[in-house]
Amino acid sequence: MPFTTLRDAYREEVRGLLAGGVDAVIVETTQDILQTKASIIGAKRAMAAEGRHVPILASITVETTGTMLLGTEVGAALAALEPLGIDVIGLNCATGPAEMSEHLRQLAKHARVPLSVLPNAGLPELGPDGAVYPLGPEALVEALTGFVREFGVGLVGGCCGTTDEHIRQLAAAVAGTKPVPRRPRPEPGVSSLYQAVPFKQDASVLMIGERTNANGSKAFRTAMLEGRWDDCVEIAREQTRDGAHLLDLCVDYVGRDGTADMAELAGRLATASTLPIMLDSTEVAVLRAGLERLGGRCAVNSVNYEDGDGPESRFTQVMELVREYGAAVVALTIDEEGQARTAAKKADIATRLIEDITGNWGLRTSDVIVDALTFTIATGQEESRRDGIETIEAIREIKRRHPEVQTTLGLSNISFGLNPAARQVLNSVFLHECVQAGLDTAIVHASKILPMARIPDEQRAVALDLIHDRRREGYDPLQELMALFEGVSAASSQASRAEELAALPLFERLERRIVDGERNGLTDDLDAALAQRPALQIINDTLLSGMKTVGELFGSGQMQLPFVLQSAEVMKAAVAHLEPHLESGDDSGKGRIVLATVRGDVHDIGKNLVDIILSNNGYEVVNLGIKQPITTILDAAEEHGADAIGMSGLLVKSTVIMKENLQEMNSRGVSARWPVLLGGAALTRSYVENDLSELYLGDVRYARDAFEGLRLMDAIMAAKRGESPLVDADAEEKRQERRERRERSLRIAEARKARRTEEEGRCPRARTSPPMCRCRPRRSGVPGSSRASRSPTTRPCSTNARPSWASGGSRVPAAAPGRRTKNWSRPKAGRGCGTGSTG
């Protein structure tokens, strides 16, 4: 059934309900978020037609699989439905309250709107008289009142299997009860039918794949023109494998029916692609066709002020679509005078766009994606020489003025006119510079970007000079870059890097292969290495060293996620080649562990290495794979009789998911049953052994790598057999020392905070923002400090006092107006500070 038919049918139904005097409209037991969107939009249209507005409650149904029937994760449903203007979001049907708690926890953490929950009376059980629901009124009431207290649920009720007695007791139990206050932390982003993708990526820019664009990709355009739709879908999937987070879909082409092409491709990608879609068109009808076929939350590319912002302007027509369908929107720095060239003009237009979109159209600042735009800097024309640096500075200024806004850039424009090898280097360096300035997303061919560590110093330096227009007498970086790449193709550049790699010593070369993600020649090098060292030593000393370097480059922003994935694939291939050569332990059936990458994370190289090491040492490993919700993990641990649970994840947000999983295990009363091992690039020993061990009621341990995971499993099983305590005395002593150091640091931090509060109370100038005063006590009164016995003394602030840096040394430069000042120097003990101090 077409979206419009369904939407209009719901509109008529709701018009009747409104005429009948309903107090609210509930869209419940929904399994398809596109259908849910149709019903909500239909309801809102009915209310506009009737001139009467009532609350809209959206209630989705999550199966025992942890997703909606079509595979939609709870986060994807929230991302798609909340921007439509619903008043409540919740869960109902399919499962009982126990199975809903994990999903409610996620909604409670991220949803801005109130929450509802209407579970079944448990999961049905087959009895002599057919299926029965096991939860009586008391058990249901206990679970739902717990949701009110723990998750701040504001509306509770019952679905299948509940009776009037269930509801009577529930109503009595919650009468006069106020839900616990929530402090939601929304994650601005977009979603596909299956998953949510936040705009903020861990140590990476969000990559928007550009190859599903008929104007930018010849392969995609040809496939579209010839009606080879499966080939178009495959191009989209290739971008997913290359590391894109979002797909830019543009079907605009002269002489084509763009509405029909968009309907065909958006309809296919809606289910065939796991990535969200950015709809890219200059035609309003084409954008509408895409929005009517995509269940997830899209981004619309784009709006600008080229023809103004009047009632008939394209800006107004597109924004009407954006608001009704709850989309995010790309805003170009173009006004009635044309595309802005200077940083100041770009920032001014961006501010006008943001204020208009948020003030008049109701979007949040975080849902606006500003494209600061750039022209090529490769023409040699004087007027284009500064386009790169002006764009970089525009991004910096836009983010300073509007920290919550998103920024994007069509990256390849900067290098138009150069040969492919030069373009790859210039694009990569320009991307790095833009990210440093605050760029959040980039429209790019992800596999064509090089990490900074892989670009030769000379090429990188010349590219930087060109971007920043650092010309001097006898030196033009544009001419220098063209000379560097004269006669060089992308293929020959890659061959040159391969020759450089081949010249390295064997084990250094193997490590470099991991860092560079270079698979050609890998097996030959591994075979040569096996002639010199055992397989386990190669993994431990060489391959893991390479992955450690990858992690450091990723964490510092020098390597983007697509290249981390390339490195992980090479690591996976290397370990698979070495696995038959690993010596197996003599023991068999030593114990059983369930391993999983946590919900929302698709990275599994570390987990799979743990699987190999444990399996080769006599342990039975149940490897669940990636993106596993805690319910699935616990069900598997129960089914297989696991002795321990291992959770893994690469991303920073995965550490938060691990914490939520431990909380869920506490609430289900299973924490004492399963020890938990945690590992992943973003985890730290301190976080696990201090924060998480205090939270978890059972035993939780940090495994730095697969070999520490093996030692921990040995300890767990030895303790279970009564052979030794779970933790030996030396390890426990070191752990206690770390805990005491942390507690000492926390006490010092609290004392400093209290001292600052006291100083601000004594000196009114310290309460300005930013503070104009940094009065400091002469001696520290920090508990545990060697100077704690000395009384703190402070000179009063005076507008005539000399700044702390004026007593000698270099003068600190004044800060630019409106910019945050750097804490250049700490005032000396006993000195006050004047109004000119920068702190």
N, C-alpha and C positions, 0 to 999 in steps of 0.2 A: 504494500500500500504506500503511495507517495506521502511524503512528509506533510505536504500542504493539505491533503485530504484528511489525514489524521488530526492535524492541528485545528482545522476548521470544524471538525466534528466535536472535538473537545470544547472549542469556543461556544458552540451552540448548547452543549450540555451545561456548561458553567453558566451561561446566560439564564437558563432555566432555573438552575439552583439559586442564583442570585435573586431572581424574581420570587423564588419561594422563601427567601429570607435566611439563607444559610449564614452562619457566623464565620466559617472558614472553609477552605477547599483543601482536601488532602489527596495527594497523588501517591498511592501506596502500592506495595508489593510489586515494584517495578524491577524488571530484569534487563531492560535495554535502555541505556541513557539517552539514545536518540528519541525513543518513544517518550521518555520522561520529559525531555526538552520540549517535544511537541505539545504535550499536555500542559506544561507550565506556560509556554508562550500562548497557547490557546486560551488558557484561563486569564492571563493578563490582558489579552485582547478583548475578552468578554467583559472584564471589569472596566476597561476603557470605554467600551461601547455603552455599558449600562451606567457609567458614572458612579459606580459603587465599588469600593475596594475592601477586600477582606484578606486575612492572612492566608498564605499558601504554605502547606506543609508537604515536604517531599520525603517519602520513606522508601528506601531501596531495600532489596532483598539479597542477602549474601548467603551463598550456599555453604555446605560443609567443606567445600574445596578452598574456601577463603576468598572467593571472588563472586561477583554476580554471575548469572547463568552464562552470559556471553564471554566471560573472562575478565570483566572490569574490576580492577582493584578499588578499594574504598577511596583511596586518595584521588584516583581519576574521576570518580563520581563526584566527589566534593569539589574538585577543580572545575568541573563542567557545570554543576548545578547551582552552586552558591552565587556566581556572578549574574544569574538570571533574575536575582531579586527575590528569592524565596525567603520565608520568614523562619522556618524550622527545617532542619534536616535530621533524618533518623533512620532506624532499621526496623523492619518487621518481617515476620514469617520465616519459613525455611528451617530455623534452628531454635534452640532454647537459649536462655540467658548465658550459659557457660560459653557457648560458641560465639556469642556476640561481644563478649567483654574486650577482646583484643581490638576489634574494629571500633567499638565505642571509645576505647582509649585513644585511638588515632583521631577520631572526630573531635573528642574533647580537647585534644592538644592543638588542633589546627582550625576548627570551624569557628567563624565569627558569630554565626547565628545560633539560637538555642537548639537543644538536642531532644530527640524523642526516641523511645524504644518500646516496641510491642512484640515481645518474643512469643514463640509457641511455648506450650507447657512441656518443654524438653523435646528431645528427639523421639519420634514414635517408636514403640517397641511392639513386636508381634506377640500377641497373647492368644489364648484359646478362642477368644471371641473376636479376633482381628486385631488391628493396630490400636494401641492405647498410648496416651501421653503420660509419662511417669510423674511429672511434677505436680504435687498438690498445691493448694493455695498457700500454705505456710512457706514451702520452699520457694515458690515464685516470689512471694512478698519479700523474703529475705534477700533474694538476688536483686530485685529491682530497687529496694531501699538502699542496698549497697551501691548501685549505680548512681543514685541521687547523691549519696554522700561522697563517693569517690570521683565521679566524672561530671557532676553538676548537671545531670539529666533533668530537664524541666517538665517533660511529659512522659508518663509511663502508662502502660496498659497491657492488654493481652491479645494474642492472635489464636491460631489453631490450638485446640485442646484446652483452652481456658473457659471457665464457666462463670456464671453470675456470682458464685461464691468466691472465685479467684479475684474478681474485680471488686466485690464488696470489701474483702479483707485488705486488698491493696489500697483502695480509696481511704479506708480508715487509717491505714499505716502511714500514709503520706500526707494526711490532712494537716495543714498548718506548717508543713515542712518546707524549708527553703533549700533549694539545691546549693551545694557548695560552690562558692564563686570560682569561675574559671578565668584564667589569663591566657587566652589562645595566642599561639604564635603562628599566624598564617604563613604559608609558603607561596608567594606569588609565582605563577607559572601557567603552563598550558597542559593539555592532556590529549591522549588518543583514546580510542575505545578501551584500551587495556591499561594504560599506566599514566601517571602524572609525571611531568618533567618540570622541575623548578627552574626559574631563570638563573638562580645562583648555583653555579656548579663548583664542586670542591676543587680548588687550585687549578681551575680551568675556565676558559671562556665557553659559553654555550655555542656549539657549532650548528649552524643552519645549513643543511645540505643544499647546494645550488644546482645540482645536476638534473632535477626534475623541473627544469625551467626551459620552455621551448625557445626562449630568446638567448639562452646562455649555453645550452647543450645541444650540439648537432645530433648526437645519438638519440637523445630523448625526442627532439623535434621530428626527426625522420620516422621514428617508431610511431609517434602520434599521428603524423600525416598519413602513414600507411595503415593506420588502424591496428597496429600490433600492440594491443593493450597489455598483454602479458609481459612483453619486453619492457614497457614503461614501468610496470610494477617491479620487475627485476632490477631496473636501474635504481628505484627507490630502496630496494632491499640491499643493494650493494653499498649505498650510502650508510645504511644502518651498520653494516659490517665494517665500514671504514671509520666509524666512530661519530657520525652525526647524531645530534640530539633531537633535531627538528628538521622537517623537510619543507623547503620553499617550493610550492606548486604553482607554476605559471603556465597557462595554456594559450595566452594571447598570441595570435599569429594572423597576419593579413590574409583575408579571404576565408578564414575558418569561422565556424559557428562556435564561439568560445563557450557559450552556455552549455551546449551539448557536450563539448569536449570536457568541460569541468564536471558536468554531471557524471560522465562515464568514469573519469579518472578518480574523482573524489569518492564516488561510490565504491570503486574497487579498493582504493587505499584505506578506506574506512575500516575494513576488516583485514586487509592483507599486510598493512604496515603497523608495527607496534609504536611507531613514532608519531607525535602530533604533527599537524599540518599548518603551515603558514600559507594562507591563500593570497596569491599575488596577482592582482589584475587592476587595470584602469577602468574596467567596466563593472558597474554596480550589479547588473544582472548576473554576471559571471561569479562574482563574490557570493551572491545570494544562492546560486546553484550549489556552490561548495558548502556553505553553511547548512543547507537543508539536507546534506547527506553525511555529515560528519558528526558522530555522537560526542566526541571529546570537545575540549575547549580549543578553538583555533586562535591564531593570531591573524589579523587582517593587514595586508600590506598594499596600500597605505593611504594616509591622508596628508594633505598639505593645503596651503593657502594660494595656490597658483591662480585659481579663479575666485578667490575670496572665501567668505564664510557665510554668504547669504542663504536664504531659504532654498534656492534652486542650485546652489553650488554643489560640486561633487563632494566637498568636505561634509556638508550637511547630509547628503544622501548616504554616504558611507557610514557616517557616525550613527545614523538611525539604525542601520543594520548591526553595527557593532554593539550598540546598547541592547537591542532586542535579543540578540543571540548570545550575549554575555561573552563576547570575544575580547581578546587583548588587541591593541592596535599599534601599528608602526606609524610614526609621525615624522615626515621629512622636513628638513630645514629649508623650506621653499616658501616664499611669500609672494605677494602680488608683483614684486620687483624681480622675481626670479630666484635661482639657487644662490644661497649665501656663500661667499668665498672666505670671509674673515672669521676668526674665532668669535669675536664679539657679536657679529651679526648672526652667526649660527646659534649662539647661546640665547640671544634675544628672541629669535623666532621660536626656539625650543620652549622658552618660558611662556611665550604667548600661547603656543599649542597646548602645553601642559595645563595652564590655567583655564583655557577654554574647555578642554576635554574633561577635566575634573570638575570644574565649576558648573558648566552648562550641560554636560552629558552624563555626569554621575559616575565616571570611572575613577578608580583609585590611581594615584600617581604611579604605584608599582605595576599597574597594568598598561602603562604607556611605554612604548619602545621608541626612543628618539634615534633617528638615523641622521648623523651629522654630515653625511655625504662627503665624497671627495672626487676630484677630477684626477686624471693621470698626471704624474710629474715627469713623464718620460718624453714629452714633446720638445723640450728645450725652450719653449716660449717663456718669456719673462713673467707673464701674468700667472703662469701655473707653477712657478718654481716653489712657492710657499704653500701650495695646497695641502701637502702632507702634514707639515707642522701646524698649519692653521686648524686642520681637522683634529689633530691630537690635542691641541690646546682647547678646542671647542668641547671635546669630550670631557676633559678635565674640569672646565668651567661649568658645564651642564651638571656634572655629578656633584660639584661643590654647591651649586644653587639648589639642586633637587636630588639629594642622596638616594631617595627611594625609587627614582625613575630608572628604567632600563635603557641601555644604549646599544645600538647595533651599527653595522657598517657592511656595505657590499665591498669586500676587501679587494677583489681583483681589479677594480677600477684604477687603483693607484699605479699599476704597472702596465697599463694598456699601451701597446706599441713596442714593447721589448720582446726578445725571443723567449721561449718557454723556460729555459734554464735560468735566465736572469729574472724573469717574473717570479719564479718559485722562491728565489732568495729574497727579492724585494718584498714580496707579499708576506713572507714569513717574518722578516725583520719588522715590517710595518705593523703586523698583527701584534708582535711582542710589545712594541712601543705603545700601541693603542691600549692594550690590556693594562700596561703599567699606568696609563692615564685614567683608567676606570672603565674601559669597554667591557660590557657584559656579554654580548652575543656578536657573532660574525657570520655573515652569509658567505660561505666558502666551500671549496672542494677539500674536505678535511684531509684526504690522503696526499694532497699536493702541498701541504704545509710541512716545513722542516723544523725540528726542534733547534733552539739556538746552539746547543752543544754540538750539533752536526754540521753547522755552517762554518767554513774556514774563516779565520780571523780577518784576513784581508777583505774578503767578500762582505763580511758583516760590517766592517768599518766603513767601506765605501757606500754600502746601502744606507747606513745611518747618516753619513754625510749628505747623501742625496735627499733623504727624508727631511733632515733639519736644515737643508739649504746652506751647507757650510762650504761655500766656494771661497777661493782665495786666488791670489795672483798665480797664474800658471797651473791651476788645479780646478777642474770642473768634475765633480763626482759623477755626473751623468755620463760624460765622455769616458771616465775611468771605468764605470760599471759596464758600459757597452764594450770597451776594450777587453775587460776581463772575460767577457762571455762571447767574444767574437768567435764564430765557428763552433761554439759549444752548444750541444743539445742537452735536453734533460737526460737522455739515455747515456750520453758520453760522460756527463757529470756523475751519474750513478756508477758508471764503469770505473771512473777515477777513484771514487770512494771505495769500490770493491778492491782495487789494486792496493790502496793504502791499507785496507784491512788485511789483505793477504800477506803483507810484509811484516805484520806483527808476530811476536812469538806465540806459540800454540795456545797456551792457557790465557794469555792476555787477549788473544784473538777471540777465544770462546766467550770470554767475559764481555768483550766489545760487541759480539754478535747479539748478546742479550740486550745491551743498552741500545744498540742501533736498530733492533728488530730485524736483523739481517739473517734470513733463513738459507739462502743459497750457499752451499758448501758446508752446512752445519753437520750433516751426518759424517762426512769425511773427517772433519776435525774431531768429532766425538770418538770415532773409531781410533784415530791416532792417539787421542788422550787416554783411551782405555788400555792402550799398550804400555802406558807409563804409570797410571794411577787407578785405584779402584773406583767403581762408579759412584759409590757413596761419597768419596772424597771430592770427586769432580763436582757433584751437586753442592756439597756443603761449602767448599772453598772457592769455587769458581762461579758456578751459575748463580748461587744465592748472593754472591758479592755483586754480580751484575744487576740483579733485581733490587738490591739495596741502593745502588746508584740510581736506578730508574725511579725508585721511591723518593730519593732526595731531590732529583730534578723535577719530578712532578710536584712535590711539596713546595718547592721554591718558585714554581711557575715557569720554569725553563723548558718543560716538556708538557705538551697538551695530552689530554686523555686518549685520543686516537693512537698516539705513539706508545702510550703505556699498554694499550691493548695489543699492538704489534709485538712489543717486547714479551708480553704475557704469552702470546701464541708461540713465539720462538722458544720460550722457556718450557711450555707445555710439550712441544715437539721434542726438545732435548731430553726431558725427563722420560717421555714415552720411549725414546730410543735407548736410554740407559736402564730402564726398568728391568728388562730381562737379565741384566748383568748384576743386579743388586743381590747381595747375599741375604737369604732368608734366615730368620732366627729359627732355632730348634723347636721352640715352643709353638704349639698350635692351640687355638681356642683359649687364649689368655684372657680375653674379655671382649666386650662389644661396645662400640661407640656410634652414635648417630651424628653425622656431620652435615652442616647446611650453611650456605651463604644466606644471610638474613634478608628479610623482606626489603624490596626496593633496590637491591644490589645485584649486579649481573657478573661480578668478578669472582673467579673461582680457582685461579692458578695456585694460590697458597693453600687453599683447602684441598685441592686435588693432590698436591705434594704431600700433605699430611696423610691423606688416604694411602698413598703409595708406601710411605715410610712405616705407618702403623701396620698395614697389611703384610708387608715383608718382615714384620717382627711378631707375627702370630696373632694379631688382633683382627677381629671381624669388624669391618667398617660398613655402615649403612650410609651411603653418600646420597643425600636427597637432591643435590644440585643447587641452583641459584634461586633467589627471590622467594625464599620459603617463609611463610607466616609461622608464628610460634605454635599455633594450633596444629599445623601439619607436623612440626618438629616433635611436639609432645605425643601426638598420636603414633608417630613412628617409633619413638622411644618406648611407648607402652607396648606396641605390637611386637617389637623385636626383643623386648626385655633388655634394653640397653643398660650398661653400667655407667655411662657418662654421656653428656651431650657436648658437642663442639660447635660453636658459632663463629662464622668468619665474615669479613667484609672489608672492602678497600676504602670506601668513602667515609668522610667525617660523619655524615648523617647516619651511617651504619652503627657508629658507636652509640648514638642516641637510641636507635632501634634495639640494640643489645640491652641497654638499660631498661627500656620498656618491656622487653621480653622477660627479663629477670623479675620485674614488678608483676608481670602477668603470672609467672610461675609462683611467686609469693601468694598472690590472690587466689590461685587455684589449689594451694596447699601441697604442692609437689616439690618445693625447693629442697626439702630434706632428702628427697628420694634420689635426685640426680646431681652429682657434681657437674659443673659447667666449665669448659675450657673455652677461652676467648682468644681470637687472634685476628690480625689485620693491620694494614699499613698505618691507619690513623690511630690505632689504639696505643696507649702507653701503659707501662707497668704501674705507674703511680695511679692512674685513673682506675684501673681494675682493682689493684690491691688496697686502695684507700676508699674511693667513692663507691665502687660497685660492691666490694666485699662487705661494706657497712650496710648497704641497701639489701643485699640478697641474704635470705635467711638460711641458705645452704652454703655449700662450698663453691667458690668461683676462683678460677686461676687464669693467669696470663701466660700464653704460650708465644714467645717471641718468634719461634720458627717451628718447623716440623719436628726437629730433634728435641726441642724442649717439650713439645707436645707428647713425644714418645716417653720422655722421662716422667712427665706428669701422669700419663696413663699407667706406667709401671708403678708409680707411687700409689695411685688410686686403687689398683688391683691388689697390691701388696697389703694395703690397709684393709681392704675388703676381706682378704683371706686371714687377717689377723697377724700377718708376719711383721708388720712395722707400722708406725703411725703414718698418717697421710703426708705430713710435712716433717722433715727431719729438723733436729734442733738448730743446726747451723743456718738452714734456710729460714726458719722461723725467727731466729735472732736478727738476720739481715732485714727481714720484712718489718720487724718491730722497729729497727733503727730507722728505716725509711719512713715509717709512720710517725715516729717521734719528730723527725726532721720536718715533715709536712705540718704537723701540729704546731711546731715552733714557728714555722713560716706564717701559718694562719694567725697565730697570736700576734706576731709582729705586724702583720698587715692590719689586723683589727685595731691595734694600738695606734698605728699611724693614721688610720681613718678617724679614730676618736680624737686624736690630736688635731687633725685638720678641722674637724667639726668645732672643737673648742676655739681654735684660732679664728675661724670664720665668725664665731659668735663675738669674739673680742674685737675684730676689725671689720667694719661694714664694707670696706673696699674689697675684701676677699669674697664677698657674696655676689660680685658682679660676674657676668658671663661674657667673655672669659674673665677669670679673676684678675683684678688689677693689683692684687697684693699677694705676697707669698711669705707672710710673717712666719718665722720658724723658731721653735724653742732652741735654746743653746745646747741643751743636753737631752739625750734620748731617755725617756722614761719607760722604755719597752721592757716588759717582763722577760726575764732571762738574759737581758743585756748586761754586760760588765759595767755599764754606766747607769744602770737603773736606779741606783741609790742617790744619784745627783738630782737636784731639783731643776725642773725645766724653767728657764727664764726667757722672756721674749721682749725685745724692744718694741714699743708701740709704733704703729705705722704713722708716717708723716709725709705729707705731700712734698716736703722739702728734703726728705731723706735721699741720700745718694743711692742709685741702683746698686745691687750687690756686685755687678760686674765693673762698676766705676772705680773700684779700689786699685785697679791695675789690670794689665793684660789687654787683650783685644776687646774693642767695643762690639757688642752684639748688634747686628743690623736690625733696623726697624722692620716690623712686619708690614706686608702690604695690607691696605685697608680691606677689612672683611675676611682676612685669612687667619687661620689658626696659627698661633706662634709656637715655635719649638721650644722645648725646655732646655735651653742652651747650657745653663749652669745652675747648680744648686747654691743658694745663698749661703754664705759662711755663717757658722754658729754665732748667734748673738746679734746679727745685723738685721735691721729692718729693711723695708724696701719702699721705694718711691713709686709714684704713679707711672713712671716711665719704665719700670721693670718688666721684662718679658718672662720672668720666672725661671 
